Amino acid sequence: MNRRRWLLHIILRALGHRRGRTVLLLAVLAMASSLATALGIVSTSMEKRVAEEVRKYGANLIILPESARLDVGSGGLNFGVVSEPSYLLQQQVENSLAQSGLKAERSFHLRGALQMKAADIMVEGVNFADVRRLFPWWQLKGNWPAAGETVVGNDLATRLKLKPGDTMELTGKNQTVRLRISGIVSSGGEEDGLLFLALPELQQALGLEGQISLVRLMVTAGGDSLKKNAAALQLLLPTAKVSEVRQTARTSEGLLAKVKLLMIMVTAVVLISAGSSVAGTMSTTVLERSKEIGLMKAMGGTRSEVMLIFCGEAAMLGVVGGVAGYICGTVIAQFITKTVFASSAEFIPWFVFVSLGISLFLALLGSIGPMISVFKLDPVRSLRGE
């Protein structure tokens, strides 16, 4: 029997001979690693779920042109401020976004007024494919428009008694457009009072080719990262104002951060308790095996070889406990996410290394004290039973 097989044989026999303590240690290590794995998987799944929910709130950055403002008054009297409409160059914004390297979904908007039977109708030009991605809460009765079609806000449709299939004739500064209503949109916001058509069609009708009045961005960043992105983009667009829209999203991210902190604290408490339990159990085992250790030293075994046996036992317990902890932790994470969050937890294979690392760390850390005792043990005194 070679050295490795001999060492493995001794370790297995030692663990098998003390089944009760072996099972107890495995249970403690599996419990600690399973809890850490479960909380880690739940935290990761929650983070992605919150990111998906935040996307439903819409754009988190908006770009507006700096309006031309003129104070009207005389002497000590101030009659208010007159603002002239100002616009952004669409191509300039596209170039700035490309230069910034910002990962964001975007939607260009142009708002203006068209006349219908001598009455002004507020109209917004958009790219409907972008709108459908950025504003998933819009409820549409009918169909999304094709070329030469429009969708009307619910309030505007009620006021003008419009319905899908009707035709509208609208006059702008440059030309008159004839549009068929393909659907009625409802969002619960200002969109309910607007009429929407394709951005190029409105630009042409108003004589504002290549110009926009608003850009909405959904940036895949949060907290300070979003502020930095906004500041970087502001430098590239000095004639515009880049603003952050994050009230609801910040609340969700803050709640997630607090929940994650709670999970970390609970995990730390469990790991400390598990480490103490492992250390106590291993110390008891060393005291019970003092004569066995003295005999091995008396037969020529060096201190390092005896300590290697205890390290091997701890490592084997750590590996088995880590694998069991990963399996149990995955099951617990699935149960928590389905019960509490009504969704499925992700299957994350690399968490097996986290579970193994925690279990091995606890097993070896808990064995440091007993191994020091083994190192200092005098074989003569241990054989005498002292």
N, C-alpha and C positions, 0 to 999 in steps of 0.2 A: 504494500500500500504506500503510494507516494505521499509527500508532505501535504499537498492540498487536499487529497481525499481523506487523509487522516484528520486534518483540521475540521473539514466539513462533517466527518463522522462524529467527532467529539461534540461539535456545536449542536447537531441534530439530537444526539443522545441527551445532552444537557437540557435542551429545551423540552424534549419529550418527557424526561424524568420529572420535570416540574411543570406539569401540564396546567395546573391551576394558575400559577403566576404567569406562565406564558400566555394563556388566554386573557388574563387580566391586562397584561401589557399590550397585547394586540388590540384589545377593546379600547383602551385609552388612546393609543396611537391612531387607530381607525376613526375614533370619535372626533379627535382634534383635527385630523387632516380632512375628514368628511365635512365638518362644519366650515373650515376655511375654503374648501372647494365649492361647497354649496353657496356660501355667501359671495364668493368670487364670481361664480357663474350667474347668480341672480343679479349682482351689481353690473356685470357686463351686459346682460340682457336688458336690464332697466335703462342703462345708458343709451343703448340703441333704440329702445322703445320711446324714451323721452325725446331723442333726436327726431324720430319719425313724427311724434306728436307736435314738436315745435314747428316742423315744416308745415303743418296744417294751419298755423297761425299766419302764414303768408310771408311776405318780404320782411327782411330784418334790416335792410339798408335802402334808403331812397336818395336819389340825386335830383335836385331841383336847380333851376337857373336862378341866378341872383337877379331879383326884380329891380327894374329901374324905379326909384322912389323919389317923389318930389313933395316937400312940405309946402302946404298952401296956407298963407296967413299974412297978416299985416300988423306991424306994431307989436302989441302984446297979445294979439288974437291969433289963435291957431285953428284953422278950419279943417284940419285933417291932412291926410296923405293921399296923393294921387299916384297910383301904380300903373305902369304901362306893361302889357304882357311881354315877357321875354322868353326866349327859347334856347334850347341846347342843340348843337349840331350833332346829329346822330352818328356820323362817321367819326367825329372827334371822341365821343363817348366810347364807341366800339374800340378805337385805337388805344384809348387810355385803359380800358378793361383788359385788353390783350397785353399791354405793356406791364400792367400791375401783376399779372399772373394769378389773379384772383379766381378761385374756383367758386363760381356762382351761377345760378340760373337767373336769367334776367327777362324783364318785360319792359318794352318801350311804349310810352303813352303820349298822345297828343290830344289835348282838350281844347275845344272851341265851340262856336255856336253856328248852327245852320238855320236858315229860315224855312218854315213850312206854313204857307198861307199867312204870311206877314207876322208870324209868331216865331220867336227865337227858341230853338231846341238845343239844349246842351248835349254835345256829342263828344265821344271819346274814341280815338283811333287806337287800335291795339292789334297785336298778333294773337289770334285766338288760340293757337297751339301753346304759346307761352302762358296765356291766361289760364288755360285748363290745368297746367302743371302748378302754377303758383297760387291759384285760388280754388282749391278743391271743394270749398264749402259753397260755391255758387250752385244754385239749383236752377236747372233749365227745363222749361216746358217747351218741347219742340226739338229742334235740331240745331247744332252749331252751324254757323253760316258758311256758305261757299262764296265765290266771287259774285259781287252784285247783291249780296244779302246782308242783313243786319239782325241783331238781337236788341230787344228793348227792355229796359228796366221795368219791373212790375208796377211801380207807382206811376211811371210815365204812361205805360200801356193802359192802366185804369183811367187816368185822366183824359187821355185822347181816344179811349175806346178802341184800342188796337188789339189785334189778335194774329197768331201765326197764319201766314198766307196773304195778309194785306200788303198793299204796295204803298210806298211813301215817295214823295218827290221833295227833295231838299235842295235849297239854293245856297251856295257859298260864294265867297269873294271871286273865285275863278271860274266856277262852273256849277251846273245843276246836276245832281245825281238822282237816279231813280233806283230805289232799293226795295227788295222784297223782305218782309219780316219772316225769319225762319224760326224764331223762338222768343220766349219771354223769360228773362233771368231775374232771380230773386236772391239777394244776399243779406238782407237786413241792414244794409248800410247805404251810403250815398249812391252806390251803383244802381239802386232801384229807381232813381230819377234820371238816369242817363240813357242815351242811345249809343250803341256800340257798332262800329264798322271797322273794316280793315284799315290799318294805319296808312298804307300808300294811297288809298282812296280818299281819306280825309285830308292828307297832306296836299293832294292835288286839288281838291275842292276848295281848300282855304288858301291855296297859293303858298304853302309852306313846305315845299319839297325839301327833304333831308333834315327837317327840324322836328324836335320833340319838346314836350313840356315837362316830362317826368320819366324817371327810370326807377323801377323797383328791382331790387336784388335779393335773392335768397342765398346768403353766403353760408357755406358749411364751416362755420366757426362759432365760437361762443365766448362770452366774458371779455377778457382783455384782448384776446386775439381779434375779436370783431372790431374793437376800438382801434387797434393798430391798423387793420385793413382799411377802415374808414379814413384814418389819418393819412395813410399812404395814397389812397385814391384821391383825397382832397388836394394833395400836392400836385397830382397830375391834371386836375380839373380846377384851376384857380378861379374860373368864371362861374363855377357852380357851387352848390352847397350840398355836402354829403352828410346826411343825418342818420342816426341809429334809431331803429324802432324795435325795442326789445322788452317792453314791460312784462308781458305775459311769459315770454320765453325766459327772462331772467328769473322770474318766480319759480318756474319749473326747474331750471338749472340749480337754483339755490336749494330747493327742496331735495333734489337728487344728491347734492353735495352733503347735506346734513344726514341723509339716510346712509350714504356711503361711509361717513365718519362714524355713525352708530355701528355699522357692520364691522368696521375696523376695530373699534373699541371692544365689541363683544368677542370678536375673534382673538384679540390680544389677551383678554381675561381667560378665555378657554385654553389658549396655548400655555399661559403661565400655570394654570391649574394642572394641565396635563403634564407639563414638564416637572412640576413638583411631585406628582403622583409617580411618574416614571423613576425619578431620582430616589424616592422613598422605597419603591419596590426593588430597584436594583441594589440599593444599599443593604436591604434585608437579605437579598440573595447572596451577596458577598459574605455577610456575617455567617450565614448558614453553611457556606462552602469554604470556610477558612481552612479546615483540615484538608479538604481536597486540593486547595491551592498550595498549602504547605507541602503536601505529598508530591505534587507536580514539580515544585521547586527543588525538593530533596532528591528527586529522580534525575535532576539535571536540566530541568526546564528553566530557561532564563526568564527574567521579569518581562521582557518584551514579548516573548512567546506566550506567556500566560495572559498578558494584557491583550494580545492579538485574539485569543479565544473569546474574551469578553467583548472586544470590539466587533468580532464576527457575529456574536449573538445579537448585539445591539443593531448591527447593520441588517441582519436577516429579519429581525422584528420590524425594523423601519421599513424595509421594502414590502413585506407582506402587509403591514399596517397601512402603508401608503396606497397600494393597489386597492385594498379593501375600502379605504377612505375615499378614493376617487369614484369607485362604483356607487357607494352609498351616497356620496355627496351629489353625484349627478341625479340620482333618484330623488333626493331631498329637494334639489333645485327645481326639478320638474314639478314636484308637488307644491312647492311654495309659489312658483309663477302661475300655475293653473288655479290654485286656490285664491291667492291674493290679487293677482294681476290679470287673471282670465286670459292668459296667453301661454305659449310654450317656450321653455327655456332653450337656448341654443346648445347644440352639442359641440363642446370645445375640447378636442382631443389633447391639446397641449397642456391643459390643466392637470393631466396625470403627472407631469413633471413637478408642478407646484405641490401636489399632494405628496408625492414621493419625497420632495425636498423637505417639506414640513415634518413628515414622519421621521425621516432619517435624522434631521436636526434635533428633534426632541429626544429620540432614542440615544443618540450619541452625547447630547448635552446632559441628559439625565444620568449617563454612565461615567461622566468625568470624575465625580466624587468617588464612586466605588472603585474606579480604576486607579485613582491615587492611593486608595487604601490597599489595593492589590500590590501596587508598586512598593509600598512601605512595609508590607506584611513580612514578618520574620518567620521562615518555615519551621524553625525549631520550636518556637513558642506556640505556633498554631498547632503543631502535631501534639504538643503537650496539653492542648485544650485551653491555653491561657489567652 
